[in-house]
Amino acid sequence: MKALLYTPSLPRFLAARALGKRFPKGLLPLTLAEVPLPEREGFARVRVRLSGVCGSDLALLYGKSPPSISPFFSFPAVLGHEILGEVEGSLVAVNPLLACADRGLPPCPQCQKGEEGLCQNVAEGALAPGMLGYHRDLPGGWGEWVLARPERLYPIPDGVPEERAVLAEPLAVVLRGLKKLRPWPEELLVLGMGTLGLLAVRLLRALGYGGRLLAVAKYPHQAERARAFGADAVYGSAKEALAARAKGYRYLLFEGHRGGYQGVIEASGSGQGFREALALAEEGGRVLLLGAPGLAWVDLSPFWFKEVGLLGSYTYTREEFAQAVALLPELAGLESLVGGVFPLARWKEALSARGKALFRPNVP
């Protein structure tokens, strides 16, 4: 089958890490190739309809992934963990996790609790380390087919457009984070209006959040969409948001603040965003980390000096994934996040797209 295959290269990794988005896309360790579709007992064949480009995929390609998580993935791999597929004519969202049950192992303590995203055996058992999209044996969604156990397939409700349905996986990540953030404070600030940040704004309103919802957006089109999704106000920068709520103090060359926001959702996935989120949280406030900043220099003093609490959301339980799929009919307009749908051969354009880029592998 045709697929986009990621093959690690240390020289390219170092060059991409140094140059970031200036690194030529033609030199990224990604190739359109013919790869075999494996057979595995107990796994269903799923024809890929759409697969998203996630910030974590870009972080991997540009050398920004946290080194400490690399032992829990395996390469070379067909990328793509946000997967909308088709089985016997029906659309399904694919849960990409490969936990104890998928690996032929008895449940670990986390899987016993239903926390398969925190599985302690993610690098053990009959399968290589990782999940779909980061797995050398089972291809991800940037190919024509994937394999998944039937219980990992969630039927899409009737009437949901494909461009909305493919967002089920990141929606489940956001849903889990918002559940962990409960009880929700009277005011929330969402930092970063990429896919995760806009999903957070839209989902908060869909779940009945009635407090004051604020956002930080880098670009005008993001600010416009944040307002359309339910944000009460949008700041153009974290600095502007901080000036609106916190009082600054200076000593010599150093600056500190008192005040801020009761809850901050960091959705940019950058080290700078993490630092800004800690500065924006008020004394006793909480920060929810949805993005994946990896290695970053961070001043940890807010955790003790302001007693800021930190939460993270990496994946989801089966129930949270199912809930995300069930919410899709209520989230009209979510498909507006999509910035383009591309065949695999146009992957360089997809990686440069404004908004959420999707691959449709089964077209020329």
C-alpha positions in Angstrom: 0.0 0.0 0.0 1.0 3.6 -0.4 2.1 5.4 2.8 4.2 8.1 4.2 7.1 6.4 6.0 9.1 8.2 8.7 12.7 6.8 9.0 14.8 8.4 11.8 18.1 10.0 10.7 20.4 11.5 13.4 22.0 14.1 11.0 18.5 15.3 9.8 17.2 15.3 13.3 20.0 17.6 14.5 19.6 19.9 11.5 15.9 20.1 11.8 16.1 20.7 15.5 18.5 23.6 14.9 16.7 25.2 12.0 13.0 24.4 12.9 10.5 25.4 10.2 13.4 26.8 8.1 14.6 23.2 7.5 13.8 22.3 3.9 10.8 20.0 3.8 12.3 17.9 1.0 15.0 16.9 3.5 12.7 15.8 6.2 13.0 12.0 7.0 9.6 11.3 5.3 9.1 9.4 2.1 6.1 8.3 0.0 6.7 4.6 -0.3 5.1 1.2 -0.9 4.9 -0.6 2.4 3.4 -4.0 3.2 0.2 -4.2 5.2 0.8 -6.8 7.9 -1.7 -9.5 8.9 -2.4 -9.9 12.7 -4.9 -12.2 14.3 -7.6 -10.3 16.1 -7.1 -7.1 14.2 -9.5 -5.7 11.6 -8.4 -4.1 8.4 -9.6 -0.5 8.2 -9.5 1.6 5.0 -8.3 5.1 5.9 -10.7 7.9 4.9 -8.8 10.8 6.5 -5.9 11.3 8.9 -4.8 14.4 10.6 -1.5 16.1 11.0 -1.0 16.7 14.7 1.4 19.0 16.4 3.2 16.0 17.9 3.8 14.7 14.3 5.4 18.0 13.4 7.5 18.0 16.6 8.8 14.6 15.7 9.7 15.6 12.1 11.4 18.8 13.2 13.4 17.2 16.1 11.3 18.8 18.9 10.0 15.6 20.6 10.9 15.0 24.2 13.8 12.5 24.2 12.5 10.9 27.4 9.5 9.4 25.6 11.4 8.1 22.6 11.9 4.6 24.1 8.1 4.2 24.1 7.7 4.5 20.3 9.3 2.4 17.5 10.5 3.3 14.0 10.5 3.4 11.0 6.8 4.0 11.1 3.9 5.2 9.0 2.8 8.2 11.0 -0.8 9.4 11.7 -2.7 8.7 14.9 -5.8 10.8 14.2 -7.6 8.3 12.0 -11.1 8.2 10.4 -11.6 4.9 8.7 -14.1 2.8 6.9 -15.2 -0.8 7.7 -17.8 -2.5 5.6 -19.1 0.8 4.3 -19.4 2.4 7.8 -17.3 5.3 9.1 -15.3 4.6 12.3 -13.0 6.7 14.5 -9.9 4.6 15.4 -8.6 4.7 18.9 -4.8 4.3 18.2 -3.7 3.1 21.7 -1.9 -0.3 22.0 -2.3 -1.2 25.6 -2.1 -4.5 27.5 -5.1 -6.1 25.9 -3.7 -5.3 22.4 -0.3 -6.7 23.4 -1.6 -10.1 24.7 -0.7 -9.2 28.3 -2.7 -9.3 31.5 -3.7 -5.8 32.5 -1.2 -3.7 34.3 -2.3 -1.6 37.3 -3.2 1.4 35.0 -5.2 -0.8 32.5 -7.0 -2.4 35.4 -8.3 1.1 36.2 -9.2 1.7 32.6 -6.3 4.1 32.1 -5.0 2.6 28.9 -3.3 5.8 27.9 -1.0 5.4 30.9 -0.3 1.7 30.2 2.8 0.5 31.9 3.4 -2.2 29.3 3.4 0.1 26.2 6.9 -1.2 25.3 6.2 -4.9 26.2 4.4 -7.9 24.9 3.9 -9.2 21.4 4.0 -5.8 19.7 6.8 -3.2 19.4 6.7 -0.1 21.6 4.2 2.6 20.7 0.7 3.2 19.4 -0.7 3.6 15.8 1.2 6.4 14.1 4.4 5.7 16.2 4.8 2.0 15.6 7.1 0.1 13.3 4.8 -3.0 12.9 1.4 -1.5 12.6 0.9 1.4 10.2 -0.7 4.7 11.1 -3.2 6.8 9.2 -0.8 8.4 6.7 -1.3 5.2 4.6 -4.1 3.6 2.8 -4.9 1.0 5.5 -4.5 0.5 9.3 -5.1 -2.5 11.5 -7.0 -2.2 14.8 -8.8 -4.5 17.2 -12.6 -4.2 16.7 -13.1 -2.7 20.2 -10.8 0.2 19.1 -13.3 1.2 16.4 -16.1 3.7 17.2 -18.9 4.2 14.7 -19.5 7.8 13.6 -23.0 9.1 14.2 -25.1 9.6 11.1 -24.9 13.1 9.5 -21.4 14.0 10.9 -19.1 15.3 8.1 -15.9 13.4 7.6 -13.8 16.6 8.3 -15.4 16.8 11.7 -15.3 13.1 12.5 -11.6 12.9 12.0 -11.2 15.3 14.9 -12.5 12.7 17.4 -9.0 11.7 18.7 -7.8 15.2 19.6 -11.3 16.0 20.9 -10.9 13.1 23.3 -7.6 14.5 24.5 -9.2 17.8 25.2 -12.2 16.2 26.9 -10.0 14.3 29.3 -8.1 17.5 30.2 -11.3 19.5 30.8 -12.6 16.7 33.0 -9.4 16.8 35.1 -9.7 20.5 35.4 -13.0 20.3 37.2 -14.4 22.0 39.2 -14.0 24.7 36.6 -13.2 28.1 37.9 -15.3 31.1 37.2 -12.8 32.3 34.6 -10.6 30.4 32.2 -7.9 31.5 29.8 -6.9 29.3 26.8 -3.4 30.0 25.6 -2.8 29.1 21.9 -5.6 29.0 19.3 -4.3 26.1 17.2 -6.4 22.9 16.9 -6.3 21.9 20.6 -7.0 25.5 21.9 -10.0 26.0 19.6 -11.3 22.5 20.5 -11.0 23.5 24.2 -13.0 26.7 23.6 -15.7 24.9 21.6 -16.0 22.0 23.9 -16.2 24.0 27.1 -19.2 25.8 25.7 -20.7 22.6 24.5 -20.3 21.0 27.9 -22.1 24.0 29.5 -19.3 26.1 30.9 -20.9 29.4 31.7 -18.0 31.3 33.1 -15.9 33.9 31.5 -13.8 32.3 28.7 -10.8 34.2 27.4 -8.3 33.3 24.7 -4.8 34.3 23.5 -4.5 34.1 19.7 -1.5 34.8 17.6 -3.3 35.5 14.3 -6.4 37.4 13.4 -8.1 34.3 11.8 -7.6 32.4 15.0 -9.0 35.2 17.1 -12.1 35.3 14.8 -12.7 31.6 15.2 -12.2 31.7 18.9 -14.9 34.3 19.3 -17.2 32.3 17.0 -16.6 29.2 19.2 -17.5 31.0 22.4 -14.6 33.1 23.7 -15.8 36.3 25.5 -12.6 38.1 24.7 -9.3 37.4 22.8 -5.9 38.8 23.6 -3.3 39.2 20.9 -0.5 38.0 23.1 0.3 36.5 26.5 1.9 39.8 27.5 -1.3 41.6 26.7 -3.3 39.1 28.7 -0.9 39.4 31.7 -1.1 43.2 31.6 -4.9 43.0 31.7 -5.0 41.0 34.9 -1.7 41.1 36.9 0.3 43.8 38.5 4.0 43.9 37.7 6.9 44.5 40.1 10.5 45.1 39.3 13.8 44.7 41.1 17.0 45.5 39.2 16.7 43.5 36.0 14.0 41.1 37.3 10.2 41.3 37.0 7.5 39.5 38.8 3.7 39.7 38.9 0.8 39.2 41.4 -2.6 38.3 40.2 -3.6 36.5 37.0 -6.2 34.0 36.0 -7.8 31.2 38.0 -7.4 28.6 35.3 -5.0 28.6 32.3 -5.2 26.0 29.5 -1.9 25.8 27.7 -2.6 24.5 24.2 0.3 25.8 22.1 2.6 22.9 22.8 5.7 25.2 23.1 8.2 25.8 25.8 7.4 29.5 25.6 3.7 28.7 26.0 4.4 26.7 29.2 6.4 29.6 30.7 3.7 32.0 29.8 1.0 29.8 31.3 2.8 29.7 34.7 3.2 33.4 34.6 -0.5 34.0 33.7 -1.9 31.7 36.5 -2.9 33.6 39.7 -1.8 32.5 43.2 -3.4 29.1 43.8 -4.5 28.9 40.2 -4.2 25.8 38.0 -2.6 25.1 34.6 -3.8 22.4 32.3 -1.1 21.3 29.8 -2.6 20.0 26.6 0.3 20.6 24.3 3.7 18.8 24.3 6.5 21.3 24.9 9.3 18.7 25.3 12.6 20.1 26.4 12.3 23.7 27.6 13.8 26.1 30.1 11.1 26.9 32.7 11.2 28.9 35.9 9.6 26.5 38.4 9.2 29.1 41.2 5.4 29.6 40.4 4.8 26.1 41.7 5.9 27.0 45.2 5.9 30.8 45.3 2.4 31.1 43.9 1.3 27.5 44.7 0.2 26.9 41.1 -1.2 23.5 40.3 -0.3 21.6 37.1 -2.4 19.0 35.2 -1.6 17.1 32.0 -3.7 15.3 29.4 -1.9 12.9 27.1 -4.6 10.5 25.8 -7.9 9.1 27.1 -9.8 6.2 28.4 -12.1 4.1 26.1 -15.1 5.8 27.7 -13.6 9.3 27.1 -13.0 8.4 23.4 -16.6 7.1 23.1 -17.9 10.3 24.7 -15.9 12.5 22.3 -17.4 10.6 19.3 -20.9 10.9 20.8 -20.4 14.7 21.1 -19.6 15.1 17.4 -23.2 15.8 16.3 -23.4 18.7 18.8 -20.2 20.4 17.6 -21.4 21.9 14.3 -18.7 24.0 12.7 -15.8 22.1 14.1 -14.8 21.2 10.5 -14.0 24.8 10.0 -10.7 24.0 11.7 -9.6 22.1 8.6 -7.2 24.1 6.5 -6.9 21.6 3.6 -7.3 18.0 2.6 -4.3 16.5 0.7 -3.3 13.3 -1.1 -0.2 11.7 0.3 1.9 12.8 -2.7 1.4 16.5 -1.6 2.7 16.0 1.9 5.0 19.0 1.7 2.0 21.3 1.1 0.1 19.6 3.9 2.9 20.3 6.4 2.8 24.0 5.4 -1.0 24.4 5.5 -2.7 27.0 7.6 -5.1 25.3 9.9 -5.6 21.6 10.4 -4.1 19.6 7.6 -5.7 16.2 6.6 -4.5 13.4 4.4 -6.8 11.4 2.2 -4.6 8.5 1.4 -6.9 6.6 -1.0 -6.9 9.2 -3.8 -4.2 9.7 -6.4 
